């Protein structure tokens, strides 16, 4: 296991290699805007004036860019992500949001209209659809009238668009990624189990709605029946994992070698998170037990066992948050803390150790962005530094990635 000194060396290596694209966009998950999450966390942990200055300059630059993107309604690449970030930073008393009250009311109305358009287009997606915009509203200390209306509208849409698998199981077709999937079967949408675009993200979102007391009865019923559906998909053919990433109508499955993953974006870890959250919010011991079993099974898997269902390119993508080792480490650490389970914490350390060792060997191909770049790797390492140093800093940067298992609203 790497020492604190090893981790600090890796953090320093990452900090000096992160670059801004200066591409003129506002991307909370993968662009310059997401870099500042790393810089702010770093500056708080180490009282570092250099990374604080980089973060503040990024905030200033993106506020200047904001008006150019005010009609870009995608959470991942538009104004909703910027609004989430400003609200998050203000809630954490890092900055006072520079966005005026009148602008806030104006863009919240735009978000509501965009959510209604997403519903017509059948796009619930975290990155591109209705759920992403609701992530901003859920971050607000107090829901505005528009915010409550937006979340209620999204919950009602999910309720009306659900597909009954049987009386006790429901799911939702993923119209967004199935229309962009090069491997899709002709004229067939699919159900997506993942955390980035699928049913696991819906469950996590609905759990947050329950915590905010929004349409609680509807949300709880949707959570139960969606969780039941996920559990019905356990299949030995996906060994050493347990779940498919995508399911076609009629439970027709893609071949296992193309349909299983150990990652944040797709696969068993996101399902484990969703069931843990559902079990916690609903006080359902079965979901908690199932989540722990799924997590412990995933903890047995090492890099050498991943085989053909993950691509290793010996570059930054192997280590990234989205579909690489640092994302695995982060999720195992969240699950380990939640269940107070040493085996899961050891799995988190295994993937962290692999990440640090590989940083010295792998080609750095992506220096920007939380999802697939160095900042995402770095911010996972910062979490471990904070833990080893018993830091009191509570920088919940992972909220937009739906990996937080905290029960309280803040």
C-alpha positions in Angstrom: 0.0 0.0 0.0 1.3 3.5 -0.9 2.3 5.8 1.9 1.0 9.3 2.4 4.3 10.5 0.9 3.7 8.4 -2.2 0.2 9.9 -2.6 1.5 13.5 -2.0 4.2 13.0 -4.7 1.5 11.8 -7.2 -0.7 14.7 -6.3 2.2 17.1 -6.9 2.9 15.4 -10.3 -0.7 15.8 -11.3 -1.0 19.4 -10.1 2.0 20.5 -12.3 0.7 18.7 -15.4 -2.9 19.9 -15.5 -3.5 22.2 -18.3 -6.4 24.5 -19.3 -7.8 24.2 -22.8 -9.1 27.8 -22.9 -11.6 26.5 -25.3 -14.4 28.9 -24.5 -16.8 26.3 -23.1 -18.3 25.8 -19.6 -18.0 22.1 -18.9 -18.5 21.0 -15.3 -17.7 17.3 -15.9 -14.9 17.4 -18.5 -13.5 20.8 -19.2 -11.6 23.7 -17.6 -14.5 24.4 -15.3 -14.2 20.9 -13.7 -10.4 21.5 -13.2 -11.2 24.1 -10.6 -12.8 21.5 -8.4 -9.4 19.9 -8.1 -7.6 23.2 -7.6 -10.0 24.4 -4.9 -9.8 21.1 -3.0 -6.0 21.2 -3.3 -5.8 24.8 -2.1 -8.0 24.0 0.9 -6.1 20.9 2.0 -2.6 22.4 1.6 -3.4 26.2 2.0 -1.8 26.5 -1.4 -1.9 30.0 -2.9 -0.9 28.8 -6.4 -3.8 26.4 -6.9 -6.2 28.8 -5.2 -5.2 31.4 -7.7 -5.7 29.0 -10.6 -9.2 28.1 -9.3 -10.3 31.7 -8.8 -9.0 32.7 -12.3 -11.1 29.8 -13.8 -14.2 31.0 -11.9 -13.6 34.5 -13.2 -13.0 33.3 -16.8 -16.2 31.2 -16.8 -18.4 33.9 -15.4 -17.2 36.1 -18.2 -18.1 33.3 -20.7 -21.4 32.6 -19.1 -23.6 34.8 -21.2 -22.4 33.2 -24.4 -23.7 29.8 -23.1 -26.9 30.9 -21.3 -29.0 28.9 -23.7 -26.9 25.8 -23.5 -29.1 23.6 -21.2 -27.0 20.5 -20.8 -25.7 19.9 -17.3 -22.4 18.4 -18.5 -21.6 21.2 -21.0 -23.7 24.2 -20.2 -25.3 26.7 -17.8 -26.9 24.2 -15.4 -23.4 22.8 -14.5 -22.1 26.3 -13.9 -25.1 27.2 -11.7 -24.6 24.0 -9.7 -20.9 24.9 -9.2 -21.6 28.4 -8.0 -24.3 27.2 -5.6 -22.1 24.4 -4.3 -19.2 26.8 -3.7 -21.5 29.3 -1.9 -23.0 26.5 0.2 -19.5 25.5 1.3 -18.7 29.2 2.0 -15.8 29.2 -0.5 -17.1 32.2 -2.5 -20.3 34.3 -2.7 -21.9 33.4 -6.0 -21.4 36.2 -8.5 -24.6 35.3 -10.3 -27.3 37.8 -9.5 -30.8 37.0 -8.2 -32.5 38.2 -11.3 -30.2 36.1 -13.5 -30.9 33.1 -11.3 -34.7 33.5 -11.7 -34.3 33.9 -15.5 -32.1 30.8 -16.0 -34.2 28.7 -13.6 -37.2 29.4 -15.9 -35.0 28.4 -18.8 -34.1 25.2 -17.0 -37.8 24.4 -16.4 -38.6 24.9 -20.1 -35.7 22.8 -21.1 -36.8 20.0 -18.8 -40.2 20.0 -20.4 -38.5 19.8 -23.8 -36.3 16.9 -22.5 -39.5 15.1 -21.6 -41.0 15.5 -25.0 -37.7 14.1 -26.4 -37.6 11.3 -23.8 -34.3 12.4 -22.5 -33.9 11.9 -18.7 -30.1 11.7 -18.9 -27.8 13.0 -16.2 -25.4 14.6 -18.7 -27.8 15.9 -21.3 -31.3 15.7 -20.0 -33.8 16.5 -17.2 -32.0 14.9 -14.3 -28.9 17.0 -14.8 -30.7 20.2 -14.5 -32.4 18.9 -11.3 -29.0 18.3 -9.8 -28.6 22.0 -9.7 -32.0 22.5 -8.0 -31.2 19.8 -5.5 -28.1 21.6 -4.5 -30.0 24.7 -3.5 -30.4 25.2 0.3 -34.1 26.0 -0.2 -36.1 25.0 -3.2 -37.5 27.9 -5.1 -41.0 27.6 -6.5 -39.5 27.0 -9.9 -37.1 24.5 -8.5 -39.8 22.4 -6.9 -41.8 22.6 -10.0 -38.9 21.4 -12.1 -38.1 18.4 -9.9 -41.8 17.5 -9.5 -42.2 17.7 -13.3 -39.2 15.3 -13.7 -40.5 12.8 -11.2 -43.9 12.8 -12.7 -42.3 12.3 -16.1 -40.4 9.3 -14.8 -43.5 8.0 -13.3 -45.5 8.3 -16.5 -42.7 6.9 -18.8 -41.8 3.9 -16.7 -42.1 0.5 -18.4 -43.5 -2.3 -16.3 -41.4 -5.5 -16.6 -43.9 -7.1 -14.2 -46.1 -5.9 -11.4 -43.1 -5.4 -9.1 -40.4 -4.3 -11.5 -40.0 -1.3 -13.7 -37.4 0.3 -15.9 -36.9 3.1 -18.4 -35.6 2.9 -21.9 -32.4 4.9 -22.5 -33.4 6.8 -25.7 -30.3 9.0 -25.6 -27.3 6.7 -25.7 -29.1 3.9 -27.6 -29.5 6.4 -30.5 -25.8 7.1 -30.4 -24.5 3.6 -29.7 -22.5 2.2 -32.6 -23.2 -1.4 -31.4 -26.9 -1.0 -31.1 -29.2 -3.4 -32.9 -31.3 -2.0 -35.7 -34.4 0.0 -34.5 -34.1 -1.3 -30.9 -33.6 1.0 -27.9 -32.3 -0.6 -24.7 -32.5 -0.4 -20.9 -29.3 1.0 -19.4 -28.3 -0.1 -15.9 -25.5 2.4 -15.5 -24.8 5.4 -13.3 -23.8 7.8 -16.1 -26.9 7.4 -18.3 -29.1 4.6 -16.9 -31.4 3.3 -14.2 -28.8 3.5 -11.4 -28.7 7.3 -12.0 -32.5 7.5 -11.8 -32.6 5.7 -8.4 -29.9 8.0 -7.0 -31.8 11.0 -8.2 -35.1 9.8 -6.8 -33.4 9.1 -3.4 -32.3 12.8 -3.4 -35.9 13.8 -4.1 -37.0 11.8 -1.1 -34.5 13.6 1.1 -35.9 16.9 -0.2 -39.4 15.7 0.5 -40.5 16.0 -3.1 -43.3 13.7 -4.1 -42.1 11.2 -1.6 -44.7 8.5 -2.1 -44.2 8.4 -5.9 -40.4 8.4 -5.6 -40.4 5.6 -3.1 -42.5 3.3 -5.2 -40.3 4.1 -8.3 -37.2 3.4 -6.3 -38.5 0.0 -5.0 -39.6 -1.3 -8.4 -36.5 -0.1 -10.2 -34.3 -1.6 -7.6 -36.2 -4.9 -7.9 -35.6 -4.8 -11.7 -31.9 -4.3 -11.2 -31.7 -7.2 -8.8 -33.6 -9.5 -11.3 -30.7 -9.0 -13.8 -28.1 -10.9 -11.8 -26.6 -13.4 -14.3 -23.8 -15.9 -13.8 -22.8 -15.5 -17.5 -21.3 -12.1 -16.6 -18.8 -13.7 -14.2 -16.7 -12.4 -12.6 -19.2 -9.5 -12.5 -22.9 -9.9 -11.9 -24.8 -7.5 -14.1 -25.2 -6.5 -17.7 -24.7 -2.8 -18.7 -27.5 -2.8 -21.3 -30.6 -4.9 -21.7 -32.8 -5.0 -24.8 -36.6 -5.2 -24.7 -37.5 -8.8 -23.8 -34.4 -9.3 -21.7 -32.3 -10.0 -24.8 -28.7 -9.3 -23.9 -25.7 -8.1 -25.7 -22.8 -10.7 -25.6 -21.2 -10.6 -22.2 -17.8 -9.6 -23.5 -19.3 -6.3 -24.7 -21.8 -5.8 -21.8 -20.0 -5.8 -18.5 -17.8 -3.3 -16.8 -16.1 -2.4 -13.5 -16.3 1.4 -13.6 -18.1 4.5 -12.5 -20.0 5.0 -15.8 -21.4 1.4 -16.3 -21.5 -1.8 -14.4 -21.7 -3.3 -11.0 -20.3 -0.5 -8.9 -22.9 2.0 -9.9 -25.6 -0.6 -9.2 -24.1 -1.2 -5.8 -24.2 2.5 -5.0 -27.8 2.8 -6.1 -28.9 -0.1 -4.0 -27.0 1.2 -1.0 -28.7 4.6 -1.4 -32.1 3.0 -1.8 -31.6 0.8 1.2 -30.5 3.7 3.3 -33.2 6.2 2.3 -36.0 3.5 2.4 -34.5 1.7 5.4 -34.7 -1.5 3.3 -32.3 -4.1 4.7 -32.5 -6.4 1.7 -31.3 -3.7 -0.6 -28.4 -2.9 1.8 -27.5 -6.6 2.0 -27.6 -7.0 -1.8 -25.5 -3.9 -2.3 -22.9 -5.2 0.1 -22.8 -8.6 -1.6 -22.4 -6.9 -5.0 -19.7 -4.7 -3.7 -17.8 -7.6 -2.1 -17.9 -9.6 -5.3 -16.6 -6.6 -7.2 -13.8 -6.2 -4.6 -12.4 -9.6 -5.6 -11.7 -8.4 -9.1 -8.2 -7.2 -10.0 -6.9 -5.6 -13.1 -5.6 -8.9 -14.4 -9.1 -10.4 -14.1 -10.8 -7.7 -16.2 -10.0 -9.4 -19.4 -11.7 -8.3 -22.7 -14.5 -6.2 -21.2 -12.2 -3.2 -20.4 -9.7 -1.7 -22.8 -6.3 -0.9 -21.5 -4.4 1.6 -23.6 -1.5 2.3 -21.2 -2.5 6.0 -21.1 -4.5 8.3 -18.9 -7.7 6.6 -19.9 -6.8 3.5 -17.9 -6.6 5.6 -14.7 -9.4 8.1 -15.3 -12.5 8.6 -13.1 -15.1 7.7 -15.7 -13.9 4.2 -16.7 -10.6 3.7 -15.0 -8.8 2.7 -11.8 -9.3 6.0 -9.9 -13.0 5.9 -10.3 -13.0 2.3 -9.0 -11.0 3.4 -6.0 -13.3 6.3 -5.3 -16.5 4.2 -5.4 -15.0 1.4 -3.3 -13.9 4.0 -0.7 -17.4 5.4 -0.6 -18.9 1.9 -0.2 -16.2 1.0 2.4 -17.1 4.0 4.6 -20.8 3.5 4.2 -20.7 -0.2 5.2 -17.7 0.2 7.5 -16.2 -2.7 5.6 -12.4 -3.3 5.6 -12.6 -5.5 2.4 -14.1 -2.7 0.4 -11.5 -0.2 1.8 -8.8 -2.6 0.8 -10.2 -2.7 -2.7 -10.2 1.1 -2.8 -6.5 1.0 -1.8 -5.7 -1.7 -4.4 -7.1 0.5 -7.2 -5.4 3.6 -5.7 -2.1 1.8 -5.6 -2.4 0.7 -9.2 -3.3 4.3 -10.2 -0.2 5.8 -8.5 2.2 3.2 -9.9 0.8 3.5 -13.4 1.0 7.3 -13.3 4.8 7.0 -13.6 4.5 4.6 -16.5 1.5 5.6 -18.6 1.5 8.2 -21.3 -0.4 11.4 -20.2 -2.9 11.9 -23.0 -5.6 14.0 -21.2 -4.5 16.8 -18.9 -7.9 18.5 -18.5 -11.3 17.5 -16.9 -12.6 15.4 -14.1 -14.2 12.6 -16.1 -11.3 11.5 -18.2 -8.3 13.6 -17.3 -5.7 14.2 -14.6 -7.9 16.4 -12.4 -10.3 13.4 -11.9 -7.4 11.2 -10.9 -6.0 13.9 -8.7 -9.2 14.7 -6.8 -9.6 11.0 -5.9 -6.0 11.1 -4.5 -6.9 14.3 -2.5 -9.8 12.4 -0.9 -7.3 9.9 0.4 -4.9 12.6 1.6 -7.8 14.2 3.5 -8.7 10.8 5.1 -5.1 10.0 6.1 -4.6 13.5 7.6 -8.0 13.3 9.4 -9.0 16.6 7.7 -12.2 18.3 8.7 -12.7 19.6 5.2 -16.0 18.3 3.8 -15.6 19.0 0.0 -18.3 16.9 -1.5 -17.2 17.3 -5.1 -18.7 14.0 -6.1 -22.4 15.1 -5.9 -22.8 15.6 -9.7 -21.3 12.1 -10.3 -24.0 10.6 -8.0 -21.6 8.7 -5.8 -22.4 10.4 -2.5 -24.0 8.1 0.1 -24.4 10.8 2.7 -27.8 10.8 4.4 -28.0 14.5 5.4 -29.0 17.1 2.8 -25.7 19.0 2.9 
